[in-house]
Amino acid sequence: MARILLIVGGGIAAYKACELVRLLKKAGHLVTPVLTKGGEHFVTAMSLGALAESRVYTSLWDLKDEFEMGHIQLSRAADLILVCPATADLLAKMAGGIADDLATTLLLATDKPVVVAPAMNVRMWQHAATVRNVAQLRADGVTIIEPDEGEMACGEYGPGRLPEPAAILEFLKAKILPGTGRGTAEGGGGVGAVENDPSTSFAGPPPRSGEDLKGKHILITAGPTHEPIDPVRVIANRSSGKQGFAIAEAAAEAGARVTLVAGPVGLATPSRVARIDVETAEQMAAAVEAALPADAAILVAAVADWKVEASPSKLKKADGPPKLRFAPNPDILATLAGHPDRPRLLVGFAAETDDLVANAKAKLAAKDADWILANDVSGDVMGGARNRVHLVTRNGVEDWPEASKEDVARQLIARVGEFLAAGESPSGSKS
């Protein structure tokens, strides 16, 4: 049994909170609802209170509540705080540390795990500001339940729908709630004691012997980006994300705190890895910057070089071939190289079909990176299970034998661990 403080934000999805309370109670948990001003427009305190068999808290300025159960005590009495649904406004306040009502004050005052289930319009969910805020919350140790993709109440389609209450309960049982073998909300441990923090005891592969990267923050990008042409078409590439995800898993096994910024892929998140899902190059660039500082950044993602001015409506075949206006996307590798919080080790990937090493050397110099891993993608590497890379550094070139992507990842992470432990500069000399 867990004591759950449920914060119900505004938005049409708030109606699902009633069913969630019923399911949580049926599973044997104690639920104390906190209803925001926005949430009161969609559900009533009477409904939530009747289902929870508990008092519903609504105001920071209720003198009786503050005497009987002050907001500090309320935030500490729970084993878990669940925000469902979380609006874009509420996410922004959480990310900024704003405490201007009961819900946000409880969130700022808590020392318990926090789980957030966002729900909003697809364009709000994909807006650069929301992407930054979600990245910041993940970096702060908050667990994010990814929204579903589907038709919105506003008629639009895409990611942003609140998952069904049964799916939210299953997520909590698998990741957070006690008695599942996947960690516990009992006993506190701070907001960081959630499934995306490598220092907690959730199930997953044990750290590598010696925990080579313990205490280090490794930032990784993976997968493709999709650049919209119209509401149904995108500019994309064949990157599967498998190599980047394997590197993230290897880094977590080595004891690192890992932030994985992933383009549109259907891969499961590795254990003890904080994942940030993005679609476009601009969103990926924003998420990467928000995740800084990092000890090392390994940019594996195949980022689209160009974007187009997307049509607001579907382009029709009868209108003939569209005249697309291209504009350059952010160069994430080059931007990180010149960033004030530049990682001590900056690693890029070069997917090439010919002149691998020559092109990788040129990229190393042009981007001011420290290492470049070049791989031949003329075959079935994109989407395949194996890879053969050449490690290009300022000292020369290493030809690595073909191996599984998991083995390539472990070899790279071992090198990263050696580099950071030795206190070397990228050229190999001591810093």
C-alpha positions as CSV (number, residue, x, y, z in Angstrom):
1,M,0.0,0.0,0.0
2,A,1.3,3.5,-0.9
3,R,0.1,6.9,0.2
4,I,-0.4,8.9,-3.1
5,L,-0.9,12.6,-3.3
6,L,-2.7,13.1,-6.6
7,I,-2.5,16.6,-8.1
8,V,-5.2,17.1,-10.7
9,G,-4.3,19.8,-13.2
10,G,-6.7,21.6,-15.7
11,G,-7.6,20.4,-19.1
12,I,-10.3,18.2,-20.5
13,A,-8.3,15.1,-19.6
14,A,-8.9,15.9,-15.9
15,Y,-12.1,13.7,-16.1
16,K,-9.8,10.6,-16.3
17,A,-8.5,11.4,-12.8
18,C,-11.8,10.1,-11.3
19,E,-11.3,6.7,-12.8
20,L,-7.6,6.7,-11.8
21,V,-8.6,7.4,-8.2
22,R,-11.0,4.4,-8.3
23,L,-8.4,2.1,-9.7
24,L,-5.7,3.2,-7.2
25,K,-8.2,2.6,-4.4
26,K,-9.1,-0.8,-5.8
27,A,-5.4,-1.7,-5.8
28,G,-5.2,-0.9,-2.1
29,H,-3.5,2.5,-2.2
30,L,-4.5,5.6,-0.2
31,V,-5.2,8.6,-2.3
32,T,-5.3,12.2,-1.2
33,P,-6.5,14.5,-4.1
34,V,-5.3,18.1,-4.6
35,L,-7.4,19.9,-7.1
36,T,-6.0,23.0,-8.9
37,K,-8.1,26.0,-10.0
38,G,-7.9,24.8,-13.6
39,G,-8.9,21.3,-12.6
40,E,-12.0,22.6,-10.8
41,H,-13.4,23.6,-14.2
42,F,-13.5,19.9,-15.3
43,V,-14.1,17.8,-12.1
44,T,-15.5,18.5,-8.7
45,A,-13.9,18.1,-5.3
46,M,-17.0,16.2,-4.3
47,S,-16.5,13.6,-7.0
48,L,-12.8,13.1,-6.2
49,G,-13.4,13.1,-2.5
50,A,-16.2,10.5,-2.7
51,L,-14.0,8.2,-4.9
52,A,-10.9,8.7,-2.7
53,E,-12.8,8.5,0.6
54,S,-10.5,11.4,1.5
55,R,-10.6,15.2,2.0
56,V,-9.7,17.1,-1.2
57,Y,-7.3,20.0,-0.8
58,T,-7.8,23.0,-3.1
59,S,-6.3,26.2,-1.5
60,L,-3.0,27.3,-0.1
61,W,-4.7,30.0,1.9
62,D,-7.2,27.8,3.9
63,L,-6.3,28.7,7.5
64,K,-8.0,25.6,8.9
65,D,-6.0,23.3,6.6
66,E,-2.8,25.0,7.4
67,F,-3.4,24.5,11.1
68,E,-4.5,20.8,10.7
69,M,-2.2,19.7,7.9
70,G,0.2,22.4,6.6
71,H,1.3,22.2,3.1
72,I,4.8,21.1,4.1
73,Q,3.4,18.2,6.1
74,L,1.0,17.3,3.3
75,S,3.9,17.1,0.8
76,R,5.9,14.9,3.2
77,A,3.1,12.6,4.4
78,A,2.8,11.0,1.0
79,D,5.0,8.2,-0.4
80,L,4.5,9.5,-4.0
81,I,3.2,12.6,-5.7
82,L,1.4,12.0,-9.0
83,V,0.5,14.9,-11.2
84,C,-2.3,13.8,-13.6
85,P,-3.1,15.5,-15.8
86,A,-0.2,18.0,-16.0
87,T,-0.8,20.9,-18.3
88,A,1.9,22.8,-20.2
89,D,1.4,25.7,-17.7
90,L,1.9,23.3,-14.7
91,L,5.0,21.8,-16.3
92,A,6.5,25.2,-16.9
93,K,5.9,26.2,-13.3
94,M,7.5,23.0,-12.0
95,A,10.5,23.4,-14.3
96,G,10.9,27.0,-13.1
97,G,10.5,26.3,-9.4
98,I,7.4,28.6,-9.2
99,A,5.2,28.1,-6.1
100,D,2.1,30.3,-6.5
101,D,-0.7,27.9,-5.5
102,L,-1.2,24.8,-3.3
103,A,-0.1,22.3,-6.0
104,T,3.1,24.0,-7.1
105,T,4.0,24.7,-3.4
106,L,3.6,21.1,-2.5
107,L,5.8,20.1,-5.5
108,L,8.5,22.5,-4.5
109,A,8.4,21.4,-0.8
110,T,8.3,17.6,-1.3
111,D,11.2,15.2,-0.7
112,K,9.3,12.3,-2.2
113,P,9.2,10.8,-5.7
114,V,7.3,12.8,-8.3
115,V,5.6,11.3,-11.3
116,V,4.0,13.5,-14.0
117,A,1.5,12.5,-16.7
118,P,1.3,15.4,-19.2
119,A,-1.8,16.0,-21.4
120,M,-2.1,18.8,-23.9
121,N,-2.6,19.7,-27.6
122,V,0.0,18.1,-29.8
123,R,1.6,21.5,-30.8
124,M,1.9,22.5,-27.2
125,W,3.5,19.2,-26.4
126,Q,6.0,19.6,-29.2
127,H,6.7,23.3,-28.7
128,A,10.3,24.1,-27.9
129,A,9.4,25.6,-24.5
130,T,7.6,22.4,-23.4
131,V,10.5,20.3,-24.7
132,R,12.9,22.4,-22.6
133,N,10.7,22.1,-19.5
134,V,10.3,18.4,-19.8
135,A,14.0,18.0,-20.2
136,Q,14.6,20.1,-17.1
137,L,12.2,18.1,-15.1
138,R,13.8,14.8,-16.1
139,A,17.2,16.3,-15.2
140,D,15.7,17.2,-11.8
141,G,14.7,13.6,-11.3
142,V,11.0,13.8,-12.1
143,T,9.5,10.7,-13.8
144,I,7.5,11.6,-17.0
145,I,4.8,9.2,-18.3
146,E,4.9,9.7,-22.0
147,P,1.6,10.9,-23.5
148,D,-0.3,8.7,-26.0
149,E,-0.7,9.5,-29.6
150,G,-4.2,9.9,-31.0
151,E,-7.0,12.3,-31.8
152,M,-7.3,15.3,-29.5
153,A,-10.5,16.8,-28.1
154,C,-9.7,19.8,-30.3
155,G,-9.8,17.6,-33.4
156,E,-6.0,17.5,-34.0
157,Y,-4.0,14.2,-34.1
158,G,-0.6,13.4,-32.5
159,P,1.2,12.9,-29.2
160,G,-0.3,14.6,-26.2
161,R,-3.2,12.5,-25.1
162,L,-3.3,11.4,-21.5
163,P,-2.9,7.6,-21.3
164,E,-5.9,5.6,-20.0
165,P,-6.0,5.3,-16.2
166,A,-5.4,1.6,-16.3
167,A,-2.2,2.2,-18.3
168,I,-1.0,4.8,-15.8
169,L,-1.7,2.3,-12.9
170,E,0.3,-0.3,-14.7
171,F,3.2,2.1,-15.2
172,L,3.2,3.0,-11.5
173,K,3.1,-0.7,-10.6
174,A,6.0,-1.5,-12.9
175,K,8.2,1.5,-12.1
176,I,7.3,3.1,-8.8
177,L,4.9,1.5,-6.4
178,P,6.1,-0.9,-3.7
179,G,5.8,-4.6,-3.9
180,T,6.6,-4.9,-7.6
181,G,10.4,-5.6,-7.4
182,R,11.0,-2.3,-9.4
183,G,11.8,0.0,-6.4
184,T,9.6,1.7,-3.8
185,A,8.1,4.9,-2.9
186,E,8.3,3.9,0.8
187,G,10.9,5.7,3.0
188,G,11.4,8.8,0.8
189,G,14.8,9.3,-0.6
190,G,14.1,12.6,-2.3
191,V,12.6,13.5,-5.6
192,G,15.6,11.9,-7.3
193,A,14.5,8.4,-6.1
194,V,12.7,7.6,-9.3
195,E,13.2,5.2,-12.2
196,N,15.3,7.5,-14.3
197,D,18.0,8.1,-11.7
198,P,21.0,5.7,-11.9
199,S,21.7,6.0,-8.2
200,T,18.5,4.3,-7.1
201,S,17.8,0.6,-6.7
202,F,15.4,-0.1,-9.5
203,A,15.8,-3.3,-11.4
204,G,18.0,-3.3,-14.5
205,P,21.5,-4.4,-15.5
206,P,24.1,-3.9,-12.7
207,P,26.8,-1.3,-13.1
208,R,30.0,-2.4,-14.8
209,S,32.7,-3.6,-12.6
210,G,34.4,-0.6,-10.9
211,E,31.6,1.7,-12.0
212,D,33.9,3.5,-14.4
213,L,31.5,6.4,-15.0
214,K,30.0,6.7,-11.5
215,G,29.2,10.4,-10.8
216,K,29.5,11.4,-14.5
217,H,26.7,12.8,-16.6
218,I,26.7,11.4,-20.2
219,L,24.5,13.1,-22.8
220,I,23.6,11.0,-25.8
221,T,21.4,11.6,-28.9
222,A,20.0,8.8,-31.0
223,G,17.7,8.1,-33.9
224,P,16.5,10.3,-36.8
225,T,14.8,13.6,-36.8
226,H,11.6,14.2,-38.7
227,E,11.1,17.6,-40.4
228,P,7.4,18.3,-41.3
229,I,6.5,19.0,-44.9
230,D,2.8,19.1,-44.2
231,P,0.6,17.6,-41.4
232,V,1.2,14.0,-42.8
233,R,4.6,14.1,-44.6
234,V,8.1,14.5,-43.2
235,I,11.7,14.6,-44.3
236,A,13.3,11.6,-42.6
237,N,16.1,9.1,-42.7
238,R,16.6,5.4,-42.0
239,S,18.3,5.7,-38.6
240,S,16.9,3.1,-36.2
241,G,18.4,4.6,-33.0
242,K,19.8,1.1,-32.0
243,Q,23.4,2.2,-31.8
244,G,22.6,5.3,-29.7
245,F,20.3,3.3,-27.4
246,A,23.0,0.7,-27.0
247,I,25.5,3.4,-26.0
248,A,23.1,4.8,-23.5
249,E,22.6,1.4,-21.9
250,A,26.3,0.8,-21.7
251,A,26.9,4.2,-20.1
252,A,24.2,3.4,-17.5
253,E,25.8,0.0,-16.8
254,A,29.0,1.8,-16.2
255,G,27.4,3.8,-13.4
256,A,26.8,7.1,-15.3
257,R,23.8,9.4,-15.1
258,V,22.6,9.2,-18.6
259,T,20.4,11.6,-20.5
260,L,19.2,10.2,-23.9
261,V,17.6,12.6,-26.4
262,A,15.8,10.4,-28.9
263,G,14.2,11.1,-32.2
264,P,11.1,9.2,-33.4
265,V,12.0,5.5,-32.8
266,G,10.1,2.6,-31.3
267,L,12.8,1.4,-28.9
268,A,12.4,0.6,-25.2
269,T,14.2,3.0,-22.8
270,P,17.2,1.3,-21.3
271,S,17.2,0.9,-17.5
272,R,18.3,3.9,-15.4
273,V,18.3,6.2,-18.4
274,A,16.4,9.5,-18.5
275,R,14.9,9.7,-22.0
276,I,13.7,12.8,-23.8
277,D,11.6,12.3,-26.9
278,V,11.8,14.9,-29.7
279,E,10.8,15.0,-33.4
280,T,12.6,17.8,-35.2
281,A,16.2,19.0,-35.2
282,E,15.3,22.2,-33.5
283,Q,13.6,20.3,-30.7
284,M,16.6,18.0,-30.3
285,A,18.9,21.0,-30.2
286,A,16.8,22.6,-27.4
287,A,16.7,19.4,-25.4
288,V,20.4,18.9,-25.7
289,E,21.2,22.4,-24.5
290,A,18.7,22.1,-21.6
291,A,20.4,18.9,-20.5
292,L,23.8,20.6,-20.0
293,P,26.2,20.5,-18.3
294,A,27.5,17.1,-19.1
295,D,30.9,15.4,-18.7
296,A,30.7,13.9,-22.2
297,A,28.3,14.2,-25.1
298,I,28.0,11.4,-27.6
299,L,25.9,12.6,-30.6
300,V,24.8,9.5,-32.5
301,A,21.5,10.9,-33.9
302,A,21.2,11.3,-37.7
303,V,20.0,14.9,-37.6
304,A,18.4,16.3,-40.8
305,D,20.6,19.0,-42.3
306,W,17.6,20.8,-43.7
307,K,14.1,21.7,-42.8
308,V,11.3,23.2,-45.0
309,E,8.5,25.7,-44.5
310,A,5.8,23.3,-43.7
311,S,2.3,23.6,-45.3
312,P,-0.5,24.0,-42.7
313,S,-2.7,21.7,-44.7
314,K,-2.0,18.5,-46.6
315,L,-0.4,19.0,-50.0
316,K,-2.6,17.6,-52.9
317,K,-1.2,15.4,-55.7
318,A,-3.4,17.2,-58.1
319,D,-1.6,20.5,-57.4
320,G,1.6,19.0,-58.8
321,P,5.1,18.7,-57.2
322,P,5.4,21.2,-54.3
323,K,8.0,23.9,-54.3
324,L,9.8,23.3,-51.0
325,R,11.7,26.2,-49.4
326,F,14.7,24.7,-47.5
327,A,16.5,26.3,-44.6
328,P,19.4,24.9,-42.6
329,N,18.8,23.2,-39.3
330,P,20.8,23.8,-36.1
331,D,24.2,22.1,-36.1
332,I,24.1,20.5,-32.7
333,L,27.7,19.2,-32.7
334,A,29.2,22.5,-33.7
335,T,26.9,24.4,-31.3
336,L,28.1,22.2,-28.4
337,A,31.7,22.7,-29.4
338,G,31.3,26.5,-28.9
339,H,29.0,26.4,-25.9
340,P,30.0,27.9,-22.6
341,D,29.1,24.5,-21.0
342,R,31.0,22.5,-23.6
343,P,31.3,18.9,-22.4
344,R,34.9,17.9,-21.6
345,L,34.6,15.1,-24.2
346,L,32.6,15.8,-27.4
347,V,32.0,12.8,-29.6
348,G,30.2,12.9,-33.0
349,F,29.2,10.2,-35.5
350,A,29.7,10.4,-39.3
351,A,27.5,8.1,-41.3
352,E,29.1,7.9,-44.7
353,T,28.8,5.9,-47.9
354,D,32.3,6.6,-49.3
355,D,35.7,8.1,-48.2
356,L,34.8,7.3,-44.6
357,V,38.0,8.3,-42.9
358,A,38.6,11.4,-45.0
359,N,35.1,12.7,-44.4
360,A,35.4,12.0,-40.7
361,K,38.6,13.9,-40.4
362,A,37.1,16.8,-42.2
363,K,34.1,16.7,-39.9
364,L,36.3,16.5,-36.8
365,A,38.1,19.7,-37.9
366,A,35.0,21.6,-39.1
367,K,32.9,20.9,-36.0
368,D,35.7,21.2,-33.5
369,A,34.8,17.9,-32.0
370,D,37.1,15.7,-30.0
371,W,36.3,12.3,-31.5
372,I,34.4,11.2,-34.6
373,L,33.2,7.6,-35.1
374,A,32.8,7.0,-38.8
375,N,30.7,4.1,-40.0
376,D,29.8,2.9,-43.5
377,V,26.0,3.1,-44.0
378,S,25.9,1.9,-47.6
379,G,24.8,-1.5,-46.5
380,D,22.2,-2.5,-43.8
381,V,23.9,-0.7,-40.9
382,M,20.9,1.6,-40.4
383,G,18.4,-0.7,-38.8
384,G,20.8,-3.6,-38.6
385,A,22.3,-5.4,-35.6
386,R,26.0,-4.9,-36.4
387,N,28.4,-2.0,-37.0
388,R,32.0,-1.4,-38.0
389,V,33.4,2.0,-37.0
390,H,36.6,3.9,-37.3
391,L,37.5,6.1,-34.3
392,V,39.0,9.3,-35.6
393,T,40.8,11.5,-33.0
394,R,43.3,14.3,-33.2
395,N,46.0,11.7,-32.6
396,G,45.0,9.4,-35.5
397,V,42.6,6.7,-36.6
398,E,41.7,3.4,-35.0
399,D,39.9,0.8,-37.1
400,W,37.6,-1.3,-34.9
401,P,36.5,-4.7,-36.1
402,E,32.9,-5.4,-37.0
403,A,30.9,-6.2,-34.0
404,S,27.4,-6.1,-32.6
405,K,26.1,-2.6,-31.8
406,E,26.1,-3.6,-28.1
407,D,29.8,-4.5,-28.3
408,V,30.6,-1.3,-30.1
409,A,28.8,0.6,-27.4
410,R,30.6,-1.1,-24.6
411,Q,34.0,-0.5,-26.3
412,L,33.2,3.2,-26.8
413,I,32.0,3.7,-23.2
414,A,35.1,1.9,-21.9
415,R,37.2,4.4,-23.8
416,V,35.1,7.3,-22.5
417,G,35.6,6.1,-19.0
418,E,39.3,5.8,-19.4
419,F,39.5,9.3,-20.8
420,L,37.5,10.9,-18.1
421,A,39.2,9.0,-15.3
422,A,42.7,10.0,-16.7
423,G,41.8,13.7,-16.8
424,E,43.1,13.9,-20.3
425,S,42.5,16.6,-22.8
426,P,41.0,15.4,-26.1
427,S,44.4,15.2,-27.7
428,G,45.5,12.7,-25.2
429,S,47.6,14.9,-22.9
430,K,46.8,15.5,-19.2
431,S,44.6,18.4,-18.6
